[in-house]
Amino acid sequence: MSTKKIRVAIVGLGFGAEFIPIYKKYPNAELVALCQRNEEKLNEIADAFDIPKRYTSYDDLLSDADIDAVHINTPIPNHGEQSIKALKAGKHVACTVPMATTVEECKQIVELTEETGLTYMMMETVVYAREFLYMKELYENGDLGKVQFLKASHQQDMDGWPNYWPGLPPMHYATHCVGPVLGLTQNEAEYVSCFGSGTIREELIKEYNSPYAVETTHIKFRNSDLSAQVYRSLFDVARQYRESFEVYGSKKSVEWPLIEGKPLVVHTAKKPEPEIPEEVESPDFAKLLPEEIQSFTTKGVYDEDENTHLSFTQGAGHGGSHPHLVHAFIDALVNGTAGYPNARQSANITCVGILAHESAQKGGEIIKLPDFTFTP
């Protein structure tokens, strides 16, 4: 195993704090700095984890030549701008979802990675959740047979969330359901058609001029006979938190549980009808990780009652994905490969949501995605 060390800084310490102990124990990473605007909180966390460098200014952090890569965990409106700044400063970038809020920002990030040779990876949790990894294993082993259709949802009650969340169009934060449908077969979306349904409260509509309680999108895959359906809700829909993914194959199909904590359902073709479905507890995939971080698939900073972050609590720990994300990112930097999803794939996934909402505003009009092929 390589002894190369990637010097990392974490930016944003709400959800981002979950990754601190993982980077600290990862054999090829050195967590050298934290960045947080609130200096009191910054020092409290940095002291607790013995992190030497502390920044309240993102620009100051980017000027530090000792930092190879940044892991951005800031609010959604900052992702595009901060990723672009980091790439221009010569830093590799891992960024929580979504990649950006506009198609133009996504294009710029892709172009910068092509120009600089730097690595960008969107840290999409669902494509590293144990349930997804189980379905991926079935797919790669041929157990699913021919994949015929994919479906995913992300439903969440966002009432009470601060800042930019109230009234957010559902598809503007769709990577948790778009990521897995494209990620299983490593396809890209060619075009989308989306319908809005229902109406949220008037005080929420005015924030983004978006009335929809639910948005449902059909995705046509590029150079493939496959299509997928994803749906998303954020306000005024009665539903327990659910990030779901379902794959339908000719031999086997796998459905995410309807209720959190229940097992997956695997359907096997050509059995007697009552025997077709089988409940299966998804195995953990810590075996794919370096031994030093395997324990983080089942525990982390936010497993203690006194340490809570609503995203992590509602997402049921994000399926043990966090150490897999760190491994994919650092391993890509050490070996000169691309972690999934790379810049182009991240742009495709993110822009499905951006352009789907635009489609809903146009009554379901088909909208093609850019191919994000960079030409200098």
N, C-alpha and C positions, 0 to 999 in steps of 0.2 A: 504494500500500500504506500502511496506517495506520502512524503513528509511535508509537502508544501502546505503553508498556512495562508488562508485568506483572512485579511484583517477587515472586520465588519463593524459597521455602526448601525444601531437601530434608531429609527426616527419615529417618534410617537410612542408613548408608553402606557396607553390604555390597554387595548388589545395587544399591542406590541410587547408588553412585559412578559407575555406567555412564552416568547421565543428566547428570552435571555438565558435561562439555564440550559436550553438545548444548544445554543451556539457555544456556551462556555464548556460544554462537555464534548462537543463534536471534535474529532481528532484533527481535522484539517481546517478548523476555524479558530480565530482569535477575536473575541469580542473586545474591541478597544475603546469604543465610545458610545454614549447615549445622547440623544437630542430630544429636548422637551421644553416648551415655552415656559412652563411653570417651574421656576428654579427650585422651589421648596420640594415639589414632587420629584423633580429630577434628582436632587441630592439624596432624597430619602431612598429612592429605588437604586441609585448608583452605589450608595453606601451599603445597602442590603446585599447587593451582588458583587461588591468590590470591583466596580468598573472605574478605571482611572480617568478617562477623559469625559467631560460633560459639556454639552453645548446647549444654550438657549436660542442660538441663531443657526438656522439651517445653512445660510450662506457661509458662516464661519466654519461649520463642519466640512463643507465641500472644499474649502481651501486647505484642509489638512492633508498633506501628502502621505501621511501614514495610514490613510484609510483606502482600502481597495474597493470596497463594495458597501452600498447602503441598502438597508431593508426598511422600506417606507410603510408605516402603519398610521398615517394621518387621515383626516376626514376626506371623503370622496372628492370634493371640489379641488383639493390640492394635488391629487395623484399625478395628473398629466403634467402640470407645471413643474412639480418637484422631480419627476422622473427625467424630464427634458433637461433641467438644470444639472442634475447629477451626471447624465451622459455627457453633457458639454464640459463638465468638470473632470471627465476621465474616470468616472466611477462606474462599476457594474451595478445593476439595479435589480433588486427584488421588490415588488410592490404588491400590497394587498389589493383586493378587487374593489371596483373595476379599474382597468388600465387608465382610463381618462373619461371625460364627460362629453367630448366632441370627436367626430371622425377626424378632424384636422390634427388634433393632438395625437391621436393614435398613429396617423400617418407620419407625423414628425418623429415620434419615438422609433418607429420602424426604420426610417431613413437614417437616424442617428446611429442605430446599431450597425447598419450596413456601412456607414461612412467610417465609423471608429473601430469596428470589430469588437466592441464591448458587448457583454451579455445582459439581456433583459429577460426577466421571468415574472409573470403574474402569479401571485401565490394563491391560486384557486384551491380552496380546501377540499371540495367535493371530489375532485379527480385524484385525491390521495386518501380519501376516507376508506375505512376497512371494507365497507359495503361495495364501494366502487371497485376496489382492488380485487375483491372476490369475483365480481362479474368480469373484470378484465382477465383474471386468471382463467375463468371458464371460456371466455372468447378466444384467448391465445392458445388454449389447449384444444380448441375445436369442439368443445362440449355444447356450445350453443347452436352449432350448425351454421347455416346462412343467416346472418342478421337481417331481419325484415323491417323492423321499425323500432324507434326509440322515443321515449317520452319522459319528461321530467317536470317537476314543479318546485317552487319555493314560495311558501305561504307563511306570513309573519304578521303579527299585530304590532305596528310601529307607533301606536299612540303613546305619547309620553317621551318619545325619543327627542333629543334636542336639535338645535341649529337648523341644518338644511333638510332634515328628514320629513317634517310634516308636508303632506301633499305630493311627495316625490312620485313621479310616474312609475308604475310598477316595473316596466321593462328597462328603466334606467339603472336598475341594480339587479341584473338578470344572470350574471355569470355563474351563480351557483346551480342554475338549471340548464343554461346553455353549455357550460363547460363539459359536463359529463356526456351529453348526447353527441357532441363533436369529438370528445376525447377518447371514447371507447375505441373507435375505429380510426382515430387520428385523421378525421375528415375536416373539411372547411365548409362553411356556409356559402352558397352562391347567391341566393335571394331569400327574402322573407315576406310574409303577409301576416298582418296582425289585426285582431279585432279587440276593441275595448268593450267592456260589459259593465253595466251597473253605474252607480253614481255615488261618489263619496260626499261628505259634508261640505257645505258651501265654504266654510272658513278654511278648509284644506284645499279646495279647488283653486282658490285665488293665488296660492303660492307659486304654482307652476302652470296655471291655466290648463290643468289636466283633470278631467272629471272621473276617470275610470276607476272602479273598484277592483276590477280584474282585467288583465291583458293576456290574451292567448295568441301565441305565434306559431305558425308553421314555417319550418326551415327546410329548404331544398338544398341538399348537399351538392358540392361541386364534383363533377366527373363521377357520379355515383347514381345508383337507382334508389338510394335511400332518402327518406325525409323524416323529420322529427317534429314533435309537438311539445311546446313548453308553455306553462302558464304561471302567473305571478300575481300575488295580492299583498297589499301593505296596510290597508285601512278599511274598516267597516265591513269585514268579512269574518264570520265566526269560524275560526279554525285554529287548532293547536299548531305551533311552529312545525313546519315540515319542509325539509330539503329532501326531495325524492328523485329517484332515477329508476327507470324501468327499461328493460331490453327484451325484445321479442325475437326469438330465433326459430329456425325450422326444427331443431331438436329439443332445445330447452329455452324457456323464458324465465326471467327473474323480475319480481315486483318488490319494490320497497314497501315496508310496512305502513299501514294507514295510521297507526298510533305509535308514538315514540316509545321505544323500548321493546316493541314486539319483534318477532323474527321476520326475516325475509321469506317470501313465498317463491319456491322454484316449481315450475310446471314442466313436466317431461312428456313429450309427444308419444302417442301410440300405447299408452298404458290404459287399463280400464278406467273409465271416467272418474270414479271416486278416488282413484290412486294418482291422478295426474298432478294435483298440487301437493307440495310437501313444505312444511315450515322448516327453515334452516337458520340456525344462529350463525351469523357471519364470523368467520375466524379472524383473529388479529394477524396483521402482517408485519409485526416487529422483526420477523426473520429477514426482511429485506434491508434492514438498517445495520449500520455499525453497532457493535455491542454496547458501546458507551451511551447511546441514546435510545436504545430499545424500550426502556421503561417509560418513555414519554408518550407512547401510544395510548397508555391507560391512565397517566397522571401528569399533572403540571401545576403551574402557578395558580390557576383558577379552579382547582379541585377543593380548596379549603373554603369554608363558609365565610371567613373574614376577607377573603380575596375574591371579589366577584366582578365580572364584566358581562353585561347583558348579552352581548353577541355570543360569547362562549357558552353561557348558561343555556340560552335558548337553542343554540345549535348542538346541544348534547355533546360538547367537547369536540365538535367538528370531526367526529369519526376517527380520532387518533391521527389526524392528518399532519399535525404541525412538525413532528420530527421528519416525516417523509418530505415535506416541503423544503426544510433546511438541507436535508441530504441531497435532494435533486438540484438545488441551487449551488451548493458548495462543490458537489461532485462535478457539476458542469464546468465550474471555474477551474478546478484542479486539473481536469482532463481535457479541457478545451472543446467540450461538447455543448449541446443546447439543452437546458432543462425544459420540460413541458409544463405549461405552454411558453414557447419562445415569443419574441416580439411580434412576429407576423401572426402566429396563432392567437396570441392574446388580443391583438387588434381585431381579428376576425370574430372572436368570441364576444368581445366588448361591443363591437359595432352591430352585432345582431340585435342587442338590446336597444341601442340608440336608434337604429333605423326601424326597428319594430314599432317603437312608439310613434315615430313619424308616419309609418304605415297606418297605424290605428287612427291617427288624426286625419288621414286621407281615406277613411272608410275601408281599410283592408287592401289598399293598392300594393301591388308587388313592387318591392324595392330591391335592387341589386346591391350587393356589397362590393366595395373596391377590392381588387385582388392583392393590394399592398405589395406589389412587385416594385422594388425600388429601381429607378433608372436615373443615373447621375446626369 
